[in-house]
Amino acid sequence: MNPATPERFDLRCPRCRDADTSARVRLGPQGLVCAGCGASFPMVEGAAVLVRDPDALIEAQPADPDLTQYLLADFAREPPLAWPAASPVGPCPTSWLVPHLTPGSRVVDLGCGVGGAAFRLASAGHDVLGLDLRCGRIQAALQLRSHGHQALGDGSRVVALKPRGHLDFLVGDALDPPLAGEAFDAVVVQNLYDSVVDPVLLLNQCGALLRPGGLLLLATPYQPGPVALGPEPDLALRQLLGTGACGATFTCVTEGETTWGLPDGKRRLVLYRCDVLVGRKLTTV
């Protein structure tokens, strides 16, 4: 972790919230340390684990068979890893967000995976923090940040965009983010809303992290299981965000749809349609 990251992104102790407070954390020799309760949070192969129970999370980490797929999807640059010319893969959802950001915006990418969206935003000059619960994906993102490229198991190679803004990653929970409230100019939620156990709580956390006037990028291909959104997830999301039901009121800035994909081996491409919405935080309920 970059020594400047805890202060730059105002990292907070997730355990202190049990006492109705959230103390800042600092970077120590062995990991992150809470300045309030003194709790320590370890580093796993360079990745800081900032969750309430890091030992339990590390012990329960499953194998990640999709890691290579996501690295290829986010960072493939040259044949044979690039998408075929005839494939209908569309622009990254971050392209809806970037035109509305002011220079040097502070952005958090919740559920960042291997960091594709975070690298794109950092390459545009923004300060970006990526957060994900899978240690392996954060480690892969950190390797790409450090070296600019990574060799995969089959001998192929992926290459990352060069950050112009501050870029860092940590292991953390999007439903309990270890971050100060109203500290970010933008929150990115890409391919996460449909897979968390409580999507409304996720939206509440997004609203809490954003400063007034901040931007929320939501990109989701599916309806979330616990909440029935009907046949048009994008319409239901607009209604949910516009009524203050998630703790803040948003107005729609722009929306659209794009085709995204994952490589399944070297000869098959899995495509899916993604609803994209950018909302601006107006008020807090």
BELURVEN-V757137 format. One record per pair of residues at least 24 apart in sequence whose C-alpha atoms are under 10 Angstrom apart, sorted by the first residue. I is the first residue (numbers start at 0). J is the second residue. D is the distance in Angstrom with one decimal. If there is no record, write none. Layout:
# BELURVEN-V757137
i={I:I}
j={J:J}
d={D:D}
This chain:
# BELURVEN-V757137
i={0:0:0:0:0:0:0:0:0:0:0:0:1:1:1:1:1:2:2:3:3:4:4:4:4:4:4:4:4:5:5:5:7:7:7:7:7:7:8:8:8:8:8:8:8:8:8:8:8:8:9:9:9:9:9:9:10:10:10:10:10:11:11:11:11:11:11:11:12:12:12:12:12:12:12:12:12:12:12:12:13:13:13:13:13:13:13:13:13:13:13:14:14:14:14:14:14:15:15:16:16:16:17:21:21:21:22:22:22:23:23:23:24:24:24:42:42:42:43:43:43:43:43:44:44:44:44:44:45:45:45:45:45:45:45:46:46:46:46:46:46:46:46:46:46:46:46:46:47:47:47:47:47:47:47:48:48:48:48:48:48:48:48:48:48:48:49:49:49:49:49:49:49:49:50:50:50:50:50:50:50:50:51:51:51:51:53:53:56:56:56:56:56:57:57:57:60:60:60:60:61:61:61:62:62:63:63:63:63:65:65:65:65:66:66:66:66:66:66:66:67:67:67:67:67:67:67:67:67:67:67:68:68:68:68:68:68:69:69:69:69:69:69:69:69:69:70:70:70:70:70:70:70:70:70:70:70:70:70:70:70:70:71:71:71:71:71:71:71:71:71:71:71:72:72:72:72:72:72:72:72:73:73:73:73:73:73:73:73:73:73:73:73:74:74:74:74:74:74:74:74:74:74:74:74:75:75:75:75:75:76:76:76:76:76:77:77:77:79:79:79:80:80:80:80:80:81:81:82:82:82:82:83:86:86:86:86:87:87:87:87:87:88:88:88:88:88:88:88:88:88:89:89:89:89:89:89:89:90:90:90:90:91:91:91:91:91:91:91:91:91:91:92:92:92:92:92:92:92:92:92:92:92:92:92:92:92:92:92:92:92:93:93:93:93:93:93:93:93:93:93:94:94:95:95:95:95:95:95:95:95:95:96:96:96:96:96:96:96:96:96:96:96:96:96:96:96:97:97:99:99:99:99:99:99:99:100:100:100:100:100:101:101:102:102:103:103:103:103:103:104:104:104:104:104:105:105:105:105:105:105:105:105:105:106:106:106:106:106:106:106:106:106:106:106:106:107:107:107:107:107:107:107:107:107:107:107:107:107:107:108:108:108:108:108:108:108:108:109:109:109:109:109:109:109:109:109:109:109:109:109:109:110:110:110:110:110:110:110:110:110:110:110:110:110:110:111:111:111:111:111:111:111:111:111:111:111:111:112:112:112:112:112:112:112:112:113:113:113:113:113:113:113:113:114:114:114:114:114:114:114:114:114:115:115:115:116:116:116:117:117:117:117:117:117:118:118:118:118:118:118:118:118:118:118:119:119:119:119:119:120:120:120:120:120:121:121:121:121:121:121:121:121:122:122:122:122:122:122:122:122:123:123:123:123:123:124:124:124:124:124:124:125:125:125:125:125:126:126:126:126:126:126:126:126:127:127:127:127:127:127:127:127:127:128:128:128:128:128:128:129:129:129:129:129:129:129:130:130:130:130:130:130:130:130:130:131:131:131:131:131:131:131:132:132:132:132:132:133:133:133:133:134:134:134:135:136:136:136:137:137:137:137:137:138:138:138:139:140:140:140:141:141:141:141:144:173:173:173:173:173:174:174:174:174:174:174:174:174:175:175:175:176:176:176:176:178:178:178:179:179:179:180:180:180:180:180:180:180:181:181:181:181:181:181:181:181:182:182:182:182:182:182:183:183:183:183:183:183:183:184:184:184:184:184:184:184:184:184:184:185:185:185:185:185:185:185:185:185:185:185:186:186:186:186:186:186:187:187:187:187:187:187:188:188:188:188:188:188:189:189:189:189:189:189:189:189:190:190:190:190:190:190:190:191:191:191:191:191:191:192:192:192:192:192:192:192:192:193:193:193:193:193:193:193:193:193:193:194:194:194:194:194:194:195:195:195:196:196:196:196:197:197:197:197:198:198:198:198:198:198:199:199:199:199:199:199:199:199:200:200:201:202:202:202:202:202:202:202:203:203:203:203:203:203:204:204:204:205:205:205:205:206:206:206:206:206:206:206:206:206:206:206:206:206:207:207:207:207:207:209:209:209:209:210:210:210:210:210:211:211:211:211:211:211:211:211:212:212:212:212:212:212:212:213:213:213:213:213:214:214:214:214:214:214:214:214:214:215:215:215:215:215:215:215:215:216:216:216:216:216:216:216:216:217:217:217:217:217:217:217:218:218:218:218:218:218:218:218:218:218:219:219:219:219:219:219:219:220:220:220:220:220:220:220:220:220:221:221:221:221:231:232:233:233:233:233:234:234:236:237:237:237:240:240:240:241:241:241:241:242:243:243:243:243:243:244:245:245:246:246:246:247:247:247:247:247:247:248:248:248:248:248:248:248:249:249:249:249:249:249:249:250:250:250:250:250:250:251:251:251:251:251:252:252:252:252:253:253:253:254}
j={26:30:31:42:45:46:47:141:166:167:168:169:26:165:166:167:168:26:27:165:167:126:127:128:165:166:167:168:169:31:167:178:105:126:127:128:165:182:105:106:107:126:127:128:167:177:178:179:182:183:177:178:179:180:182:183:49:176:177:178:179:35:49:176:177:178:179:180:36:37:38:39:40:49:50:51:176:177:178:179:38:49:50:51:52:171:172:175:176:177:178:38:49:50:51:52:177:51:177:51:175:177:51:177:178:179:177:178:179:177:178:179:49:177:178:134:169:170:134:135:137:138:170:134:135:137:138:141:134:137:138:141:142:168:169:134:135:136:137:138:139:140:141:142:167:168:169:170:134:137:138:168:169:170:171:130:131:132:133:134:137:168:169:170:171:172:130:132:169:170:171:172:176:177:132:169:170:171:172:175:176:177:171:172:175:177:170:171:132:133:134:170:171:132:133:134:132:133:134:135:133:134:135:133:135:133:134:135:136:136:261:262:263:112:113:133:135:136:139:151:113:136:139:151:152:153:157:261:262:263:264:260:261:262:263:264:265:112:113:114:115:136:260:261:262:263:112:113:114:115:136:139:140:143:149:151:156:157:158:159:261:262:113:115:151:155:156:157:158:261:262:263:264:113:115:157:259:260:261:262:268:112:113:114:115:116:118:119:157:158:159:260:261:113:114:115:118:143:148:149:156:157:158:159:160:155:156:157:158:159:156:157:158:159:160:156:157:158:155:265:266:155:156:157:262:265:157:262:260:261:262:268:268:258:260:268:270:257:258:259:260:270:257:258:259:260:261:268:270:271:272:256:257:258:259:260:272:273:256:257:258:259:115:116:119:189:218:257:258:259:273:275:116:187:188:189:216:217:218:219:254:255:256:257:258:259:273:274:275:276:277:117:119:120:187:189:216:217:218:275:277:119:120:216:252:253:254:255:256:275:276:277:120:185:186:187:214:215:216:217:252:253:254:275:276:277:278:123:125:185:213:214:252:253:277:279:125:184:185:213:214:125:184:126:164:127:163:164:165:184:164:183:184:185:213:164:165:182:183:184:185:186:209:213:166:182:183:184:185:186:187:208:209:213:214:215:167:168:178:182:183:184:185:186:187:188:205:208:209:215:168:173:185:186:187:188:189:216:171:172:173:174:176:186:187:188:189:190:191:192:201:205:136:137:170:171:172:173:174:187:188:189:190:191:192:195:136:137:140:168:169:170:173:187:188:189:190:191:136:137:139:140:168:189:190:191:137:138:139:140:141:142:143:168:139:140:141:143:144:159:166:167:168:140:159:160:187:188:189:160:162:166:167:168:187:143:144:159:160:161:162:163:164:166:167:159:160:161:162:163:160:162:163:164:166:160:161:162:163:164:165:166:167:159:160:161:162:163:164:165:166:160:161:162:163:164:161:162:163:164:165:166:162:163:164:165:166:162:163:164:165:166:167:183:184:162:164:165:166:167:168:183:185:186:165:166:167:168:169:186:166:167:168:169:170:171:187:167:168:169:170:171:172:173:176:177:168:169:170:171:172:173:176:169:170:171:172:173:169:170:171:172:169:170:171:170:168:169:170:167:168:169:170:171:168:169:170:168:167:168:169:166:167:168:169:168:200:201:202:204:205:198:199:200:201:202:203:204:205:200:201:204:201:204:205:208:204:207:208:207:208:209:204:205:206:207:208:209:210:205:206:207:208:209:210:211:213:207:208:209:210:211:213:207:208:209:210:211:213:214:208:209:210:211:212:213:214:215:279:280:209:210:212:213:214:215:216:277:278:279:280:213:214:215:216:217:277:214:215:216:217:218:277:215:216:217:218:219:275:216:217:218:219:220:273:274:275:217:218:219:220:221:273:274:217:218:219:220:221:223:217:218:219:220:221:222:223:224:218:219:220:221:222:223:224:225:226:232:219:221:222:223:224:225:223:224:225:223:224:225:226:223:224:225:226:222:223:224:225:226:245:223:225:226:239:240:244:245:246:245:246:245:236:239:240:244:245:246:247:240:243:244:245:246:247:245:246:247:245:246:247:280:240:243:245:246:247:248:249:279:280:281:282:283:284:245:246:247:280:283:247:279:280:283:279:280:281:282:283:247:248:249:279:280:281:282:283:249:250:278:279:280:281:282:249:278:279:280:281:249:250:251:252:277:278:279:280:281:249:251:252:276:277:278:279:280:252:253:254:275:276:277:278:279:254:273:274:275:276:277:278:254:255:256:257:272:273:274:275:276:277:256:271:272:273:274:275:276:256:257:258:259:271:272:273:274:275:271:272:273:274:274:274:273:274:275:276:274:276:276:276:277:278:278:279:280:278:279:280:281:284:280:281:282:283:284:284:283:284:282:283:284:279:280:281:282:283:284:278:279:280:281:282:283:284:277:278:279:280:281:282:283:277:278:279:280:281:282:276:277:278:279:280:276:277:278:279:277:278:279:278}
d={8.3:8.9:9.6:8.9:6.7:6.9:6.9:8.4:9.8:6.8:7.5:7.9:8.9:9.2:8.7:7.0:9.3:6.5:9.2:9.2:9.7:10.0:9.9:8.4:8.4:8.5:7.0:9.1:9.9:8.6:10.0:9.5:9.0:8.8:10.0:9.6:8.9:10.0:8.0:9.0:8.7:8.8:8.7:7.4:9.6:9.9:7.4:8.2:7.6:8.4:8.8:6.2:6.0:9.3:7.6:9.9:8.9:9.1:5.9:4.9:6.7:9.8:8.7:8.5:4.8:5.1:6.3:9.9:8.4:9.4:8.0:9.2:9.2:7.5:8.1:8.1:9.4:5.9:8.0:9.6:9.6:7.2:6.0:5.4:9.1:9.4:9.5:7.3:7.5:5.3:8.4:7.7:9.5:7.8:5.3:8.4:9.1:9.0:9.9:9.5:9.7:9.4:9.8:8.4:8.6:7.9:9.7:9.8:9.2:9.2:8.8:8.7:9.5:9.4:10.0:9.9:9.3:9.3:7.5:9.3:9.8:8.2:9.4:8.9:9.3:9.8:6.9:9.7:9.8:9.1:6.9:7.8:9.1:10.0:9.3:7.1:8.9:9.7:6.5:5.8:9.5:9.5:7.5:9.9:9.8:7.4:5.8:6.7:8.9:9.0:9.4:8.1:5.2:6.0:8.6:9.9:9.7:8.5:9.8:7.9:9.8:10.0:6.3:4.6:6.4:9.6:9.6:9.5:7.2:5.9:5.3:8.1:8.7:6.8:8.8:9.9:7.5:5.5:6.5:8.0:8.1:7.3:9.1:9.1:8.8:9.1:9.2:9.3:8.2:9.0:9.1:9.7:9.9:9.6:9.0:7.7:8.9:7.1:7.5:8.9:8.5:9.6:9.6:9.5:8.6:8.3:9.6:7.4:8.4:9.7:9.4:9.8:9.1:8.7:7.7:10.0:7.8:6.7:8.6:9.9:9.5:9.7:9.8:7.2:8.3:9.7:9.9:9.8:8.9:9.4:9.3:9.6:6.0:5.6:6.7:7.9:10.0:7.7:6.7:9.2:8.6:9.0:9.4:6.8:8.1:10.0:9.0:6.4:8.7:8.1:9.0:8.4:9.0:10.0:9.1:8.8:9.5:7.1:9.3:9.6:9.3:9.6:10.0:9.9:9.2:9.5:8.8:6.7:9.4:7.6:7.0:9.8:10.0:9.8:8.4:9.6:8.7:6.8:5.4:6.6:9.8:9.6:7.7:7.7:4.8:7.9:9.4:9.6:8.7:9.2:8.4:9.6:8.9:9.2:9.2:6.8:9.5:9.5:8.8:9.6:9.0:5.4:5.5:5.7:8.1:9.5:7.8:5.3:6.6:8.4:9.0:6.9:6.6:8.6:9.9:9.1:8.6:9.1:8.9:8.1:10.0:7.9:8.5:8.3:8.8:7.7:9.9:9.6:9.1:9.6:8.5:8.3:9.3:9.7:9.5:8.7:9.1:9.3:6.7:8.4:9.1:8.4:7.6:5.0:5.3:6.4:9.7:9.8:7.5:9.0:9.4:8.8:5.3:4.8:6.1:8.8:9.3:9.6:9.4:6.5:7.6:7.8:9.1:7.8:9.1:9.9:9.7:7.7:8.7:7.5:9.8:9.8:8.2:9.5:9.9:7.8:8.0:8.4:6.6:9.7:9.7:8.9:8.5:7.3:9.5:9.0:8.3:8.8:6.4:8.7:9.5:9.1:7.7:7.5:8.2:8.9:7.6:9.5:9.0:9.1:9.5:9.1:9.2:8.1:9.4:7.1:7.5:8.1:10.0:7.8:8.0:7.1:9.2:8.8:9.9:8.9:8.0:8.4:6.6:9.7:9.2:8.5:9.7:9.7:8.9:6.5:9.4:8.0:9.5:9.8:10.0:8.2:8.6:9.5:9.2:9.8:8.7:8.0:7.9:9.0:8.1:8.7:8.7:9.5:9.8:9.4:9.5:7.1:9.1:9.5:9.1:7.8:5.8:7.4:9.8:9.4:9.1:8.0:5.3:5.3:6.6:8.9:9.9:9.9:9.7:9.1:5.7:5.9:4.8:5.7:7.4:9.9:9.3:9.7:9.2:9.7:9.9:9.6:9.5:9.5:7.0:8.5:6.6:5.1:6.3:8.9:9.5:8.8:9.5:10.0:9.2:9.1:8.6:5.9:4.6:6.3:8.0:9.4:8.7:8.2:5.5:9.0:8.5:7.2:6.0:5.5:7.7:9.7:7.9:9.8:9.4:8.8:10.0:10.0:9.5:8.7:8.1:6.5:9.9:8.5:6.8:7.2:7.9:6.1:9.2:9.8:8.5:8.2:9.1:8.6:9.7:9.9:9.7:8.3:7.9:7.5:9.0:8.8:5.5:6.9:9.1:8.0:9.9:9.3:9.5:9.6:6.1:8.1:6.0:4.9:8.6:9.9:8.9:9.4:8.4:5.5:8.7:8.9:9.2:9.2:9.9:9.5:8.2:8.4:8.1:8.9:8.3:9.8:8.3:9.9:9.1:7.5:8.8:9.0:8.8:9.4:8.3:7.1:6.1:7.4:6.3:9.3:9.4:7.5:9.5:8.8:6.7:8.6:7.8:9.9:9.6:8.1:9.0:8.3:9.1:8.5:7.9:4.8:5.8:4.9:6.7:6.2:9.6:9.6:6.2:5.7:4.1:5.0:6.6:9.4:9.2:9.7:9.3:7.5:6.5:7.3:9.9:7.0:4.7:4.3:8.0:9.7:8.5:7.3:4.8:6.9:8.3:9.0:8.5:4.8:4.5:5.9:8.6:9.9:9.9:9.5:7.3:6.2:5.0:6.6:8.4:9.6:9.4:9.7:8.2:5.9:5.1:5.5:7.7:9.8:7.9:6.4:4.5:6.4:8.4:9.0:9.3:9.0:5.9:5.3:5.7:5.4:7.2:7.1:8.3:9.6:8.1:6.9:5.1:5.4:6.5:7.2:9.8:8.5:5.2:5.3:5.7:8.0:9.6:6.7:8.5:9.5:8.4:6.1:9.2:9.4:9.7:9.8:9.0:9.4:6.2:6.3:6.5:9.7:8.4:8.6:9.0:9.9:8.6:7.2:9.5:9.3:7.3:6.6:8.8:9.2:9.5:6.8:9.9:7.7:8.8:8.7:9.7:6.6:5.4:8.9:8.9:6.7:9.1:9.2:8.6:7.5:9.7:7.6:9.4:8.8:10.0:9.8:7.4:8.6:6.8:9.6:8.8:9.4:8.8:5.4:4.6:7.0:7.8:9.4:8.1:5.9:4.6:4.5:4.0:7.3:8.6:8.8:5.8:6.1:5.9:9.7:9.5:9.5:6.0:5.0:5.8:9.4:7.0:8.8:8.7:6.0:6.1:8.5:7.7:4.7:6.3:8.8:9.9:9.9:6.4:8.3:9.2:5.4:4.5:5.7:7.6:9.8:9.7:9.0:9.6:8.0:6.4:4.9:6.3:8.6:9.8:8.5:6.1:4.8:6.5:8.4:9.3:7.6:5.9:5.0:6.4:8.3:10.0:7.5:5.9:4.7:6.3:9.3:9.3:10.0:8.8:8.1:5.9:4.9:6.8:8.5:8.4:9.8:8.7:8.1:7.0:9.4:9.6:9.1:7.7:7.9:6.4:9.1:8.5:8.2:6.6:9.9:9.4:6.4:7.5:5.7:5.4:3.8:7.0:9.0:9.2:9.8:9.3:8.6:8.6:6.0:7.5:9.3:7.5:8.6:8.8:8.3:8.0:6.7:9.4:8.6:9.1:6.9:8.1:9.9:6.9:9.0:7.8:7.5:9.5:9.8:9.5:8.3:8.8:9.8:8.2:6.1:9.3:7.2:9.1:8.4:9.9:9.2:8.2:9.1:5.6:7.9:8.8:9.7:9.4:8.4:4.6:5.3:7.3:8.4:8.4:9.8:8.7:9.1:9.0:9.7:9.4:9.5:7.2:6.4:5.5:8.2:8.7:9.8:7.1:9.8:9.2:7.7:9.9:9.4:7.6:7.7:9.8:8.2:9.5:9.3:7.3:10.0:9.9:7.6:9.3:9.6:9.8:9.5:10.0:9.9:8.3:5.7:6.0:6.7:8.1:8.9:9.8:9.4:5.7:4.9:5.8:8.4:9.4:8.3:5.6:5.4:8.2:8.8:9.6:9.6:8.6:6.6:5.6:4.6:6.3:9.7:8.6:9.5:9.5:8.0:5.5:5.1:6.3:7.6:9.9:9.6:9.4:7.3:5.9:4.6:6.7:9.1:9.3:9.7:7.9:5.8:5.2:6.4:8.2:9.5:9.4:8.7:9.2:9.9:6.1:5.5:4.4:6.4:8.7:9.6:9.9:8.4:5.3:5.4:6.8:9.0:9.3:9.4:9.2:9.0:6.7:5.6:4.2:5.9:8.8:9.3:8.6:7.8:8.4:9.4:7.7:9.6:6.1:7.6:7.4:9.8:9.9:8.5:8.2:9.8:8.5:8.0:9.6:9.0:9.0:9.9:9.4:9.4:9.6:9.9:9.6:8.2:7.6:6.3:8.4:9.4:8.6:8.8:6.1:5.3:10.0:6.8:7.2:5.5:4.3:5.3:9.2:8.3:5.9:5.5:5.3:6.4:7.2:9.3:5.6:5.1:4.5:5.4:7.4:9.3:8.6:5.3:5.3:6.7:7.0:9.9:7.2:6.1:4.4:6.4:9.2:7.8:5.5:5.2:6.4:5.3:7.2:9.6:8.6}
